[in-house]
Amino acid sequence: MNMSTALNNALGGLTAASRGAAVVSENIANALTPGYARRSLELATNTISGHGVRTVGVIRHQDPVLTSNRRATDADLAFHTTISDFHTRLESLVGSADDPASLSVRLADFDSSLLTAASLPDSSERLDQVARTAQDLARGLNAASEGLRQMRSDADRSIGKQVDTLNQTLKDIEELNAKIPAIKYSGGDIGGLLDQRQVLIDQVNELVPVNVIQRENDQVSIYSDGGLILLENTAAEFSFSTTGDTKPHMTLANGLLSGLEMNGNPVRTSGDFAQIRGGALMAQFQIRDEIAVEAQVDLDAVARDLIERFETPGLDPTALATDPGVFTDDGSRFDPASVTGLASRISLNAIVDPDAGGDSWKLRAGLGATAPGSAGDASQLRAFISILNDERPVSGAVFGAGNMRAADISEALLSRIGSDANVADGRRVFANSANLEMTAIEAEQGVDTDQELQRLMQIEQAYAANARLVSVVDELMDTLLRL
């Protein structure tokens, strides 16, 4: 080997060491950057001289199987977190068994106030308390129904925002797909663009779980787990009309709520054959169109039972068959054709509400009474107590086919909602654990700062060796020139 070859080899080694140090530094600096994949320097023998080393390029290391598995847990966690948050909020609306503001406690307070009034029926204070606990019970159902309606409206608005995000993100991926080949073939580094695209795909995946197909020229195609073509050369466009302020009677089936469309075609958003199966977007549709609707049915069943109990024929001899009972549907008798949203409309009959100008003594004398009657007669109050504890079937068998007391129904409602919240939280915890595990496994295949520091030390040694060779050649050249 002559001095010229030795010098060229050393200079090539210095260049490779310098580039390698830059790659290692970039790895260490971005070890915690989302979407970043570890880089390594690809080296080869210098084909021109047949000696030394040359830099071929930078390799981006990513395991597509690990990434796909981690994305599956990302989407699953987003779905179960959304569902669990809904059930937790719903449970707070109706309360738990030990919550002093729960529906079951309000009903127990109403029952207790009737017993207390029946023991001293001439006490106007006790009769007023009966009216107020009844009003409190009705308002508890009103508040729960309104809170449920607001959560359903929130889900509808969230769908609109997520659809906008989905459209924009898919468009951004489409633009990156176009940029990457152009920059690559112009000699530029596409590593940063690939990282950015991975972050965008992760964002889409949390909304709609995806399968990513690698195409030529470092481009990708994206499909949903349900079979939708989200990106194939061009991005799909989703459309959705936000209602914002939903009402209990509004559903997707009756056309009062918007469905999801892609490129003008309807998209299945529920069931085993949903085309956006899993992810946060499907969770919001499930809340709006299924879970909240079922919860409203349960609340309405409790309200219906209360109203119908106090409209039982013969319960109040002073009332006409067309008169409402102690509880009303916004001031009227119960109408079987208008059950949906009943929990939001149930109210105390104004004729016995002292806060609304009514007379609480009618709870003792009868709602149709024109005079207070005997102050010591508690028969009507005892009849109201008896009807609350009368075991009767629940309309629609919402809480089972057996006969139930009013207290049994309210407890069944709280038990169902509490159980659903517990199950949903358990699934969220499991999904979170799976996601943490997959994220850790993927991270093990990413940047290991200890290994990168070791590589940096090796590069430093290689740099020093090549620098020493350059120094030796320089000394030899000086010696030769002095001869």
C-alpha positions in Angstrom: 0.0 0.0 0.0 1.4 3.3 -1.0 1.1 6.6 0.9 -1.6 7.9 -1.4 -3.8 4.9 -0.8 -3.2 5.0 2.9 -4.1 8.6 3.0 -7.3 8.1 1.0 -8.3 5.2 3.2 -7.7 7.3 6.4 -9.7 10.2 5.0 -12.6 7.8 4.1 -12.5 6.4 7.6 -12.6 9.9 9.1 -15.6 10.8 7.0 -17.4 7.5 8.0 -16.5 8.1 11.7 -17.8 11.7 11.5 -21.1 10.5 9.9 -21.4 7.7 12.3 -21.0 10.0 15.3 -23.7 12.2 13.9 -26.1 9.2 13.5 -25.4 8.0 17.1 -25.9 11.5 18.5 -29.2 11.8 16.6 -30.3 8.4 18.1 -29.5 9.5 21.6 -31.1 12.9 21.2 -34.4 11.3 19.9 -34.5 8.3 22.2 -37.9 9.5 23.6 -39.2 11.2 20.5 -42.6 9.6 19.4 -42.3 7.9 16.1 -38.6 7.9 16.0 -36.9 4.8 14.7 -33.2 3.9 15.5 -30.8 4.7 12.7 -27.5 3.0 11.8 -24.8 3.9 9.2 -24.5 1.5 6.3 -20.8 1.2 5.1 -19.2 -0.6 2.2 -15.8 -1.0 0.5 -14.8 1.8 -1.7 -15.4 0.3 -5.2 -13.3 2.9 -7.0 -10.1 2.2 -5.2 -10.9 -1.2 -4.0 -9.6 -0.1 -0.6 -11.0 1.8 2.4 -14.6 2.5 3.3 -17.4 4.6 1.9 -20.8 5.6 3.4 -23.7 4.0 1.6 -26.5 5.6 3.6 -28.4 5.6 6.8 -30.7 2.6 7.6 -33.9 3.2 9.6 -34.7 0.2 11.8 -38.4 -0.6 12.4 -40.1 -3.9 13.1 -43.5 -3.8 11.3 -44.9 -6.7 13.3 -44.1 -5.0 16.6 -45.5 -1.7 15.4 -48.7 -3.4 14.2 -49.2 -5.2 17.6 -48.5 -2.0 19.5 -51.0 -0.1 17.4 -53.7 -2.8 18.1 -53.2 -2.1 21.8 -53.3 1.7 21.2 -56.7 1.4 19.5 -58.0 -1.0 22.1 -57.0 1.3 24.9 -58.6 4.3 23.2 -61.9 2.4 22.8 -62.1 1.1 26.4 -60.9 4.3 28.0 -63.8 6.2 26.2 -66.4 3.6 27.2 -65.1 3.5 30.8 -65.2 7.3 31.1 -68.8 7.3 30.0 -69.9 4.6 32.5 -68.0 6.4 35.3 -69.8 9.6 34.6 -73.2 7.8 34.3 -72.6 6.1 37.7 -72.0 9.5 39.2 -75.3 10.8 37.9 -77.5 8.1 39.5 -75.2 7.6 42.5 -74.1 4.4 44.3 -75.8 2.5 47.1 -73.9 4.5 49.8 -74.3 7.9 48.1 -76.7 10.2 50.0 -77.8 11.8 46.7 -78.4 8.5 44.9 -81.8 7.7 43.4 -82.3 4.8 45.8 -81.6 7.0 48.8 -84.0 9.6 47.5 -86.7 7.0 47.1 -86.0 5.7 50.6 -86.3 9.3 51.9 -89.6 9.7 50.2 -90.9 6.4 51.6 -89.6 7.3 55.1 -91.3 10.7 54.9 -94.6 9.0 54.1 -94.2 6.7 57.2 -93.4 9.7 59.3 -96.4 11.7 58.0 -98.7 8.7 58.5 -97.7 8.5 62.2 -98.9 12.1 62.7 -101.1 13.0 59.7 -102.3 16.3 61.1 -98.7 17.7 60.9 -98.4 20.1 58.0 -94.6 20.1 58.3 -94.5 16.4 57.8 -96.8 16.6 54.9 -94.7 19.3 53.4 -91.7 17.1 53.8 -93.4 14.3 51.9 -93.9 16.7 49.0 -90.4 17.9 49.1 -88.8 14.4 49.2 -91.1 13.5 46.3 -89.9 16.5 44.4 -86.3 15.7 45.2 -86.8 12.2 43.8 -88.3 13.5 40.6 -85.5 16.1 40.2 -83.0 13.4 40.8 -84.4 11.5 37.8 -84.5 14.8 35.8 -80.9 15.5 36.6 -79.7 12.0 35.7 -81.6 12.1 32.4 -80.3 15.6 31.6 -76.7 14.5 32.4 -77.2 11.4 30.2 -78.5 13.7 27.4 -75.4 15.9 27.7 -73.1 13.0 27.5 -74.8 11.8 24.4 -74.5 15.2 22.9 -70.8 15.3 23.9 -70.4 12.0 22.0 -72.1 13.5 18.9 -69.8 16.5 19.0 -66.7 14.3 19.6 -67.6 12.3 16.5 -67.6 15.5 14.5 -64.2 16.6 15.8 -62.7 13.2 15.3 -64.0 13.0 11.8 -62.4 16.3 11.0 -59.1 15.1 12.6 -59.3 11.9 10.6 -59.8 13.7 7.3 -56.9 16.1 7.9 -54.5 13.4 9.1 -55.2 11.2 6.2 -54.6 14.1 3.9 -51.3 14.9 5.6 -50.2 11.2 5.1 -51.1 11.4 1.5 -48.9 14.5 1.1 -46.0 12.8 2.8 -46.4 9.8 0.6 -45.9 12.1 -2.4 -42.9 13.9 -0.8 -40.9 10.9 0.3 -40.0 9.5 -3.1 -39.2 12.9 -4.5 -36.8 13.7 -1.7 -35.3 10.2 -1.7 -34.4 10.3 -5.4 -33.0 13.8 -5.1 -30.5 12.4 -2.6 -32.2 13.8 0.5 -32.6 12.1 3.9 -36.2 10.8 4.3 -35.8 9.4 7.8 -37.5 12.4 9.4 -40.4 12.2 7.0 -40.9 8.5 7.8 -40.9 9.3 11.5 -43.5 12.0 10.9 -45.7 9.7 8.8 -45.5 7.0 11.5 -46.8 9.5 14.1 -49.7 10.5 11.8 -50.6 6.8 11.2 -50.6 6.3 15.0 -53.1 9.2 15.3 -55.4 7.6 12.7 -55.1 4.3 14.4 -56.3 5.6 17.7 -59.5 6.7 16.0 -59.9 3.8 13.5 -57.6 0.7 13.9 -55.6 0.4 10.7 -53.5 -2.1 8.7 -50.5 -0.5 6.9 -49.3 -2.0 3.6 -45.9 -1.0 2.3 -45.8 0.0 -1.3 -42.9 0.7 -3.7 -40.9 4.0 -3.3 -41.4 3.9 0.5 -45.1 4.7 0.2 -47.9 3.1 2.2 -51.5 2.2 1.8 -53.8 2.2 4.8 -56.9 0.0 5.4 -59.2 -0.1 8.4 -59.6 -3.4 10.3 -63.2 -3.4 9.0 -62.0 -3.3 5.4 -62.3 0.4 4.5 -59.7 1.8 2.1 -58.5 4.8 4.0 -55.5 5.6 1.8 -54.6 4.2 -1.6 -52.7 6.8 -3.5 -55.4 9.3 -2.4 -57.0 9.7 1.0 -60.6 8.8 1.7 -62.9 11.6 2.9 -65.3 11.0 5.7 -68.4 13.1 6.3 -70.6 13.6 9.3 -73.2 16.2 10.4 -72.9 17.2 14.0 -76.2 17.6 15.8 -74.6 18.9 18.9 -77.7 19.1 21.1 -79.3 15.7 21.1 -82.7 14.7 22.6 -83.8 11.3 23.9 -86.1 10.6 21.0 -83.4 11.3 18.4 -81.8 8.2 16.9 -79.8 7.2 13.9 -82.7 4.9 12.9 -85.3 7.6 12.7 -82.9 9.9 10.7 -82.7 12.6 13.4 -79.0 11.8 14.0 -76.3 11.7 11.4 -74.5 8.5 10.4 -70.9 8.3 9.1 -70.1 8.3 5.4 -66.9 7.8 3.5 -66.6 9.2 -0.1 -70.4 9.5 0.0 -71.1 5.9 1.0 -72.6 4.9 4.4 -70.2 3.3 6.9 -71.3 0.7 9.4 -70.4 2.0 12.8 -71.8 -0.7 15.2 -72.0 -4.5 15.5 -69.6 -7.3 14.7 -69.3 -6.1 11.1 -68.6 -2.5 11.9 -66.2 -1.0 9.3 -64.5 1.2 11.9 -64.2 -1.7 14.4 -62.4 -0.6 17.6 -60.8 2.7 18.4 -62.1 6.0 19.8 -64.4 6.8 16.9 -66.4 3.6 17.2 -66.6 4.1 21.0 -68.3 7.5 20.5 -70.8 6.0 18.1 -71.5 3.1 20.5 -72.1 5.6 23.3 -74.4 7.8 21.2 -76.4 5.1 19.5 -76.4 2.2 21.9 -75.2 2.6 25.5 -76.8 6.0 26.2 -80.0 4.9 24.6 -80.1 1.8 26.8 -79.4 3.9 29.9 -82.2 6.2 28.9 -84.6 3.3 28.7 -83.6 2.2 32.2 -84.1 5.7 33.7 -87.5 6.0 31.9 -88.5 2.6 33.3 -87.9 3.9 36.9 -89.9 7.1 36.1 -92.7 5.1 34.5 -93.0 2.8 37.5 -93.3 5.7 39.9 -95.9 7.5 37.8 -98.0 4.4 37.2 -98.0 3.3 40.8 -99.7 6.5 41.9 -102.1 6.3 39.0 -103.3 2.8 40.1 -107.1 2.6 39.9 -108.7 2.8 43.3 -105.6 4.1 45.0 -107.1 7.6 45.5 -110.9 7.5 45.7 -111.0 11.3 45.4 -109.2 11.5 42.0 -110.9 11.1 38.6 -109.7 8.4 36.2 -108.2 11.1 34.0 -106.3 12.9 36.8 -102.6 12.4 37.3 -101.3 11.0 40.5 -98.6 12.2 42.9 -96.0 12.0 40.0 -96.8 13.4 36.6 -95.5 13.5 33.1 -94.8 17.2 33.0 -98.1 17.8 34.7 -100.1 15.2 32.8 -101.0 11.5 33.2 -98.7 8.9 31.8 -99.1 8.3 28.1 -97.8 4.8 27.0 -97.1 6.2 23.6 -94.7 8.8 25.0 -92.3 6.8 27.1 -88.9 8.0 25.7 -87.4 10.7 27.8 -90.0 10.3 30.6 -87.2 10.5 33.2 -86.5 14.1 32.0 -90.2 15.1 32.4 -91.3 13.4 35.6 -92.4 15.9 38.2 -94.4 16.3 41.4 -98.1 17.0 40.9 -98.3 20.8 41.5 -101.6 20.5 43.5 -99.6 18.9 46.4 -96.5 21.0 46.0 -96.4 23.8 48.6 -93.5 25.4 46.8 -95.6 25.7 43.7 -98.8 27.0 45.5 -100.2 23.6 46.1 -101.6 22.0 49.3 -99.7 19.2 50.9 -102.7 18.2 53.0 -104.1 16.7 49.8 -101.5 13.9 50.3 -103.6 13.0 53.4 -107.1 13.8 52.1 -106.7 12.7 48.5 -105.5 14.6 45.4 -109.1 15.3 44.3 -110.3 16.4 47.8 -111.8 19.9 48.0 -111.3 20.1 51.8 -108.7 19.0 54.3 -111.1 16.5 55.9 -110.2 14.6 59.1 -106.7 15.7 60.2 -106.2 12.4 62.0 -107.0 10.1 59.0 -103.9 8.5 57.6 -105.5 6.0 55.4 -104.5 7.7 52.1 -100.9 8.0 53.3 -100.9 4.3 54.2 -102.3 3.5 50.8 -99.4 5.5 49.2 -96.9 3.6 51.4 -98.5 0.3 50.4 -98.3 1.0 46.7 -94.6 1.8 46.9 -94.0 -1.6 48.4 -96.4 -3.4 46.1 -94.6 -6.0 44.0 -95.6 -5.7 40.4 -94.0 -6.4 37.0 -91.8 -3.8 35.3 -93.0 -2.7 31.9 -90.9 -4.3 29.2 -89.1 -6.5 31.8 -86.3 -4.0 31.7 -84.9 -5.3 35.0 -86.1 -8.9 34.7 -89.4 -10.7 34.5 -90.2 -10.9 38.2 -92.4 -8.6 40.2 -90.6 -5.8 42.0 -91.2 -3.1 44.6 -90.3 0.5 43.8 -87.2 0.2 45.9 -86.2 -3.0 44.1 -86.4 -1.2 40.7 -84.2 1.7 41.8 -81.7 -0.7 43.4 -81.6 -2.8 40.2 -80.9 0.4 38.2 -78.0 1.4 40.4 -76.7 -2.2 40.4 -76.7 -2.4 36.7 -75.0 0.9 36.2 -72.4 0.2 38.9 -71.7 -3.3 37.4 -71.3 -1.9 33.9 -68.9 0.8 35.2 -66.9 -1.9 37.1 -66.7 -4.1 34.0 -65.8 -1.2 31.7 -63.0 -0.1 34.1 -61.7 -3.6 34.3 -61.4 -3.8 30.5 -59.7 -0.4 30.5 -57.2 -1.5 33.1 -56.5 -4.7 31.1 -56.1 -2.7 27.8 -53.8 -0.3 29.5 -51.6 -3.1 30.8 -51.4 -4.7 27.4 -50.6 -1.4 25.8 -47.8 -0.7 28.3 -46.3 -4.1 27.7 -46.3 -3.7 23.9 -44.9 -0.2 24.2 -42.1 -1.5 26.4 -41.4 -4.4 23.9 -41.3 -2.0 21.0 -39.0 0.4 23.0 -36.6 -2.5 23.5 -36.2 -2.7 19.8 -35.7 1.1 19.6 -32.9 3.3 20.8 -30.8 1.8 23.6 -28.7 4.7 24.9 -26.2 2.4 26.6 -25.5 0.6 23.3 -25.4 3.9 21.4 -22.7 5.2 23.9 -20.7 2.1 23.3 -20.9 2.7 19.5 -19.8 6.2 20.1 -16.7 5.0 21.9 -15.9 2.7 19.1 -16.4 5.4 16.6 -14.1 7.6 18.6 -11.4 4.9 18.6 -11.8 4.5 14.8 -11.6 8.2 14.3 -8.4 8.4 16.4 -6.8 5.6 14.5 -7.6 7.2 11.1 -6.4 10.6 12.4 -3.2 8.9 13.5 -2.7 7.4 10.1 -3.2 10.8 8.5 -0.6 12.2 10.9 1.9 9.5 10.0 1.5 10.0 6.3 2.0 13.8 6.9 5.2 13.0 8.8 6.4 10.7 6.0 5.7 13.4 3.4 7.7 15.9 5.4 10.6 13.6 5.7 10.6 12.8 2.0 10.5 16.5 1.1 13.5 17.2 3.3 15.6 14.6 1.6 
